[in-house]
């Protein structure tokens, strides 16, 4: 069951439910370890994605996720025998999602690929670190940084999204298995006040990427989630997306409006991935205007391409205690206007415990409304 047995009521002929209480439990020790390839701010829990996929689609269906982020929904679709169409505007989202969907079939194959690319990267000349911004250099021992830059370049040449994702997953933290000086894991900032070089000199020594990538791969294949289903990926905003075919289900979690800064929170990883994206002006990505434009385009898309009788599921972060228009209300208004063939059938209300909030300054996001739409007109 997606929700607890007690229905909490109706509103304008819409069923209202509370989410199943087990969604609040940790799934870190039961989910596919591919979900833990690299951290991503505000990502959807894998057990919620899995339940929604199994409830509102069938094996063999094509599921569309236009805000795929870390690839949680696409990976769960692949594991559960659904075909995938995914999209996101972020280069980090692209690398991470494709890294999960295109992962080697076994740990042995992945380790062999790592060995080959490490040899390739070792033949490249050392990078001139004077061309690297000071704020990036501040995270790494110079030799480690040079190895990272060369390995990233080789991964790009061979389009090895999986190994590149593994590298991004160990890019910064203070633990020995990571590559940076003492820093936070999710959002990149140094912790040199807490772990000074004078008191913790071992944390500022050279860290080789080879042994740490090998360990990362072995952890990743603890509970693999490979699948041979078809997938299609677009690095694109929903406004620019032009799909060629219809789909059986839409499941997606749009970016939280006015809340999370995906560029800032991933700025170190993005610096290594894409020169154009690292220097672009990312301000305004999550403003109300951008959110409105994205949902309007999504409504038009699903109105045209979602198959008759099928479902569109939107997981919308809610702002509690705000006098402004709530994101869920805005989504409903836009879908009513631009997706007249879809009807809102129900809402699952999922209160988010503090353990599921990745950042302390996101305290207003304490609920997700899962909006359940169905295509009712041909």
N, C-alpha and C positions, 0 to 999 in steps of 0.2 A: 504493500500500500504506500502511496505517495504521501498520504496525510493520515493523521490520527482519526479514529473512527467517529469522533464527535464533530459533526458539521457545525460551524459556528453561525450559520445563517444565510440569508439571501439578501441581495441588494439589486434592485432593478432586474429581477429574474436571473441574476448571476449567482452561482453557487460559491460560497466562501468556505474555505477549509484552513485549518492549521496544519503546517507541515508535520510529517512524521518526526517524532522526537529523536529517532536515531540519526537524523541528519546532523544533529549537534555533536555527535560522537566523532572522535578522530578516526580517519580511515587510512592513516599513513602506513600502518603495519599490515594492511590488507590489500590496498590498491596496487596496480601495476607500478613497479618502480620506474617505469618510463615517465610517469607523471612527475617524478622528482628529478628530471634531467637537469633543469635549471630553474631558479626561482622567478616568480612573476607576480607583480603586485596585484592584489585584489582578485586572484583567480578563483574560479568556481570549484567547489569540492567535487571530486571525482564520483563519489557515491550519489550525489544529487544528479549529476549529468547522466550517470548510468540509469538511474531510476526513471528519469524523464524520457530517455531514449527508448527504454524497454516498454514504457507505458504508452507512448504516443507514436511509435513507429514499429515496423516489422522487419525481421531479417531480410536482407536484400533490398530494402528501401534506400533511397538517396536522401540524405539529411544535409541541409544547408545551414552553415554557421557563418554569417557575414562579419562577426566580431570575434574571431577565433582566439585572439590573445595567445595564451600559452599552449593552446591546442588540446585542452581538457576534453571538450566535446568531440572534436574529430578523433582523438585517440580512443575514447570510449565507444564511438561509433564503429571504428575499425575492429576493436576487440569483440564487439557484439554483432559483427557481420552486417554492418550497414555501410553503404557506399557514402563517400564524403565529398561535399563541395564546401571549401572553407576560404575565408578571405580576411584580411586585416591590412591596415595602412602601415603598420610598423615593420621595419626590417627585422627587429628582434623577434616579433611574433612569427614572422615568416620562417626564420631559421629554426626556431624552437618547434613549431608545429610540423614542419617538414622533417626535422630531426627525429621526431617521434614516429611519424608515419613511414619514413623510409629507413628505419633502423635495420642494421644487418640481422639476418635470421638467427644468429647465435653469438654468444660471447667470443668464441674462437674466431669467427669471421671478423668480428669487430676489432679484436686485438691484432689480427693480421693486417687489417687495413690501417690501424694506428701505426704499426711498425713501418709500413711502407711510406706513410705520409711524414712520419718523423724523419726518416732518411732523406726524403725529398726536401723537407724544410731545413735540414742541417747543411745542405749544399748551397743554400742561399747566403749571400753576403750579409754580415751583421747590419742591422738598421742603424742609420745615423739618428741617434736619440735626441740630438739637438732640434730635430724637426718635430718632435713630440711635445705637446703642451706640458707645461710644468705640472699642472694639476693631475695629469695622467701619470707622469713620471713619479709623482709623490706616492703612488700606491705600490710601486714595485722596485725590487732590486734591478739594477740596469741589465744584468745578464738574463734575468727572468723575463723582463719586458721585451728584450730582443728576441728571445725564443718564442714568446707569445705572438709577436707581430709576424714573424716568419711562418709560424704554423697556421695562423689565420689566413695568410695569403695562399698557402698551399691548399687549405680546405676550400677556399673560394675557387681556385683553379679547377679542382676536381669535383666541385659541387657536393662535397661531403658534409651535409647538414647535420648528420648525427654526431660526428666527431667535433664539429664546430660547436654544437650545443653542449657537448660534454665539457669542452674548454670553458665556455661561458658559465657553466654550472659551478666551476671551481675558481672563477676569476678573482673573487675577493671574499675574504673572511679572515678571522684570526686563527682558525684551526690549522694544524700542520698539513692537512691534505689539500689546502687551498694555496693560491699562488701569490697573494698580495701581502703587504705589511698588514698589521692589525687593523681591521675595518669591519663594518657591518656586513651582513650576508645579503640582505634583500635590497636595501637602498645604499648606494656607495657613499660612505663617508669614513674618514680615517678615525681610528681610536687611539691615536698616539698620546693623548693625555692620560688615558687609563693604562695603556701599555707603552710606557716610554722606552726609548731605545737604550737608555742607561740601565734600566731595571730589567728589561727583557731583550737583551741583545740577540738571542737565538731567533727571535721573531722577525728580525730584520736581515737575516742572512739570505743568500741565494737559494731559490727553490726551483728545482728542475721540473719541467712540465711532463717529461716522459713517465716517471714513476707515478706521478699524481693522476695523470690521465688514465694510466693502466688501472689504478685502484678505482677511479671513478667509473670506468666501464664495468668492472667486476661488480660494483655496487648496483649499477643500473640494471644488470642482468640477473639480479636476485629474484625478481618476479617479472619477467619480461611480458610484454603485451603485443607481440607481433601479430599481424594479420595480413592476408593477401588481397584484401578488398581494394576496389578502385578508389582513387582519390583525385581531386582536382583542387589546385590552390591558386589564389589570385592575390598578389600584393596590391591592394587597391582599397580606397575608400568606397563605401557603399554607393556614394554619389556617382562614382565613375565606373561602377561594375556593370558589365553587360553580359549576363548569362545567356547561353544559347538554348538551354533546355529547361523543362519544368522539374520540380522535385516533389518528394513525398512528405517531407516534414521540414519545418524550420525550428531549430532550437538554438538560442543565442542569448548571451548576456551583454547588452550594450554597455559602453563605458559609463561609469558613474558620473552623472552630470555635476560639474562644479566641485568635484571632490578629489579625484586622483590625478596626479600629473605623471602620465606614463613615460614621457620623455625624460623628465628630471630623474625619476626613480630608476631608470635604466641607462642613464647617460654614459656610464663607463663602458658598458657592453656595446652600446650603439656607436661609441667612438671607434671601436675596433671593427665594426661591421660595415659602416657605410659613410663615406666622406660627405655625400650630399645631405644625408639625413642629420648628421652630427652638427652641420653648420646652418641648417634651416631653422626658420623661426617657428617653433612649435607652440608658441603661446596661443591660447584660445582653443586648444584641441578639445577641451571638455566643457566649453561654455554652453549656456542654454541655447544659444543660436546654433552652434554646431550640432548639439544633441538633437534639436528640433529638425534640422535639415537631414540628419542621418535617419531619424525615425520616419520622416516623411518619405524618403526614398525607399526605405525598407517596406513601408506599407504598400507603396505602389508596386514594388517588386513581388511581394507575396500575393497581392491581389491578382497579378497577371500569371505567376508561375507556380504557385502552390496548387497541387492537384485537388480536384473536387473531393470533399469528404475528409481531407487530411488536416493536420494540425500545425499551428504556428505557436511555439512556446517562447515567451520572452521573460527572462529573469532580470527584473529591474530593481536596482538598489534604491531604497527609500530613505529620505531625509526626515529624521524625527525631530519635532520641535521647531520646524521651520515655518515661517509665515508665507513663504513663497510657494508657487505652484509645485506640487509634488511630481516627480518624474513619471510615476504610474498614471496619474491623471492626464498628463501631457501625452503619453503614449496612447492612451485610450481615445483621446480626442482626435489625434492624428490618424489612427487606424479607422475610426468611425468615418472620417472625411475622405481618406485616400485609399481605404481598403474596404469598400462597401460589400464585397463578396465574402468577407470574413466576419464572423460573429464571436463576441466574447462569451465563452461558455462558463468560465470559472476562474477563481483566483485562489492560489495557495499562498498563505501568509507564513513566511519563514523568518522568525526572529533570529538574528545573528548573535551568538554569544561572543564575548570579548576575545576568546581564543581564535576566532576566525577573522578578526580584524588585523590586517597586516601592519597598520600604522596607527600610532597613538593619536595623530591629528585627524583621524577619520571617525571621531566619536559619534557624529550624527548619523552615520550609516549603521543602523542596528536592525534593519529589516530588509528583506527582499520580497517583493511581490512577484509571484510567478503567474503571468497572465496566459490563460489558455484560450487560444482562438481556434475556430474551425472554419474551413472553407465550406460554405453552405449553398453557394450559387454557382451555376455553371457559366 
